[in-house]
């Protein structure tokens, strides 16, 4: 069924736009009229894409995890109620608010109705549905357990989003404190200290302490050559970015990030949590081990750990278990190796991986909370020391000027 893109006004006079599927433009206009929308512009979405480039061009963009998770749960609920996939997709498409997600569901419904598999339709929107999502849906369709797989996918995406949000929110406080500190120091050096220099120059017999001379010289350099300082840091940032995005630099950065004091263990914990939870989700969904490891190595977001997973995959093809090559790499904690080894021997690998992931999620939370509790006071203390030095460098000459004047 064709998909039409429309613009119009509702009964309150507000602008409305979106997509709607109908047999033709006339039917689409009637549908919108029943919904209380006065159409000002409507066009066949598929034809407009074909005329602009021959082949169908898929919209680019991303969808928030929460919107995607909610959509997946709604679709799973409808499928559990034995509602056919096409009707379920149609119902969910009418419920979602995100335009790109609605577009993908409408197109999936049309393609599934024409005989395509659901997972194949999702491949047309790689920005929305990643390899994990598509592989799980493929396994669910093949095994006839798509509704159960979708529930697990929703839980998986929510867990990953919570972990990422937790790390980001916890690190925001020290970052904000450091930014405020830099702004305060820049204000002191550019605006306050030059005013004090004018006062000191009014007393030529005043002998400035060495710390005052250093602070004043630094302030003068910042006032006169501020553009060089900004240019230096911008250039340094782009040099770092260029190095980090290069193949060799990316690997070196991944190796360094695992060895950072305080932050290195947390980076490893997050990667291990992603590895275990993703692998457990894929295996539980019926994805074969080799295919699951191919997907998981891209999820850890670290080339060093990805190499260890790739080696494990290659060894599995030669008949070896997964625990031995992971242990040999030296990149995974002993508890992970131990739990994986037990899971393989007992045939309960998925459950063991989930337990490891839950444990590491808890450790990441505690580690992040600990870092936040430490970094906040550390930043405040450092800021206090720096400001105290500046105040001391200014106040000592002021007291000496009073003594000279007295």
VENDA-V98042 format. One record per backbone hydrogen bond with DSSP energy under -1.0 kcal/mol. CO is the residue of the C=O (numbers start at 1). NH is the residue of the N-H. If there is no record, write none. Layout:
CO:NH ; CO:NH
This chain:
2:22 ; 3:45 ; 4:20 ; 5:43 ; 6:18 ; 7:40 ; 7:41 ; 8:16 ; 9:38 ; 10:13 ; 14:10 ; 16:8 ; 18:6 ; 20:4 ; 24:28 ; 25:29 ; 26:30 ; 27:31 ; 28:32 ; 29:33 ; 30:34 ; 31:35 ; 32:37 ; 33:36 ; 38:9 ; 41:7 ; 43:5 ; 44:48 ; 45:49 ; 46:50 ; 47:51 ; 50:54 ; 53:55 ; 64:68 ; 65:69 ; 66:70 ; 67:71 ; 68:72 ; 69:73 ; 70:74 ; 71:75 ; 72:76 ; 73:77 ; 74:78 ; 75:79 ; 76:80 ; 77:81 ; 78:83 ; 79:82 ; 84:88 ; 85:89 ; 86:90 ; 87:91 ; 88:92 ; 89:93 ; 90:94 ; 92:95 ; 92:96 ; 98:102 ; 99:103 ; 100:104 ; 101:105 ; 102:106 ; 103:107 ; 104:108 ; 105:109 ; 106:110 ; 107:111 ; 108:112 ; 109:113 ; 110:114 ; 111:116 ; 112:115 ; 117:121 ; 118:122 ; 119:123 ; 122:125 ; 125:128 ; 125:129 ; 130:134 ; 131:135 ; 132:136 ; 133:137 ; 134:138 ; 135:139 ; 136:140 ; 137:141 ; 138:142 ; 139:143 ; 140:144 ; 140:145 ; 145:149 ; 146:150 ; 147:151 ; 148:152 ; 149:153 ; 150:154 ; 151:155 ; 152:156 ; 153:157 ; 154:158 ; 155:159 ; 156:160 ; 157:161 ; 158:162 ; 159:163 ; 160:164 ; 161:165 ; 162:166 ; 163:167 ; 164:168 ; 165:169 ; 166:170 ; 167:171 ; 171:175 ; 172:176 ; 173:177 ; 174:178 ; 175:179 ; 176:180 ; 177:181 ; 178:182 ; 179:183 ; 180:184 ; 181:185 ; 182:186 ; 183:187 ; 184:188 ; 185:189 ; 186:190 ; 187:191 ; 187:192 ; 188:193 ; 192:196 ; 193:197 ; 194:198 ; 195:199 ; 196:200 ; 197:201 ; 200:203 ; 203:206 ; 209:213 ; 210:214 ; 211:215 ; 212:216 ; 213:217 ; 214:218 ; 215:219 ; 216:220 ; 217:221 ; 218:222 ; 219:223 ; 220:224 ; 221:225 ; 225:229 ; 226:230 ; 227:231 ; 228:232 ; 229:233 ; 230:234 ; 231:235 ; 232:236 ; 233:237 ; 234:238 ; 235:239 ; 236:240 ; 237:241 ; 238:242 ; 239:243 ; 240:244 ; 241:245 ; 246:250 ; 247:251 ; 248:252 ; 249:253 ; 250:254 ; 251:255 ; 252:256 ; 253:257 ; 254:258 ; 256:259 ; 260:264 ; 261:263 ; 263:267 ; 264:268 ; 265:269 ; 266:270 ; 267:271 ; 268:272 ; 269:273 ; 270:274 ; 271:275 ; 272:276 ; 273:277 ; 274:278 ; 275:279 ; 276:280 ; 277:281 ; 278:282 ; 279:283 ; 280:284 ; 281:285 ; 282:287 ; 283:286 ; 288:292 ; 289:293 ; 290:294 ; 291:295 ; 292:296 ; 293:297 ; 295:298 ; 296:299 ; 296:300 ; 302:306 ; 303:307 ; 304:308 ; 305:309 ; 306:310 ; 307:311 ; 308:312 ; 309:313 ; 310:314 ; 311:315 ; 312:316 ; 313:317 ; 315:320 ; 316:319 ; 322:326 ; 323:327 ; 324:328 ; 325:329 ; 333:337 ; 334:338 ; 335:339 ; 336:340 ; 337:341 ; 338:342 ; 339:343 ; 340:344 ; 341:345 ; 342:346 ; 343:347 ; 343:348 ; 348:352 ; 349:353 ; 350:354 ; 351:355 ; 352:356 ; 353:357 ; 354:358 ; 355:359 ; 356:360 ; 357:361 ; 358:362 ; 359:363 ; 360:364 ; 361:365 ; 362:366 ; 363:367 ; 364:368 ; 365:369 ; 366:370 ; 367:371 ; 368:372 ; 369:373 ; 370:374 ; 371:375 ; 372:376 ; 374:378 ; 375:379 ; 376:380 ; 377:381 ; 378:382 ; 379:383 ; 380:384 ; 381:385 ; 382:386 ; 383:387 ; 384:388 ; 385:389 ; 386:390 ; 387:391 ; 388:392 ; 389:393 ; 390:394 ; 391:395 ; 392:396 ; 394:398 ; 395:399 ; 396:400 ; 397:401 ; 398:402 ; 399:403 ; 400:404 ; 401:405 ; 402:406
